[in-house]
Amino acid sequence: MDNYVSVIFCRNCKSRFVDAGEWTQDGKVVVQCRSCNAKEVLSNFTLGRGRISNAELQNARDTAAKKDRYER
């Protein structure tokens, strides 16, 4: 079974509960963290989705972000 996901993480509090719920008049997306209420306007990006396996999805769920570090 394949899973389709799009994920944005909050750099402020490391939450995975980030919503892209608003768009500005000039087409920029406003993302907001549901955990700490941080907001950011993004331009020059679009949201998409990726197909991942169940094993990859579980690995992502088990991986915690570390301050000032990211996986490549």
Buried (B, 14 or more C-beta within 10 A) or exposed (E): EEBEEEEBBBBEBBBBEBEBEEEEEEEBBBBBBEBBEBEBEBEEEEEEEEEBEEEBBEEBEEEEBEEEEEEE
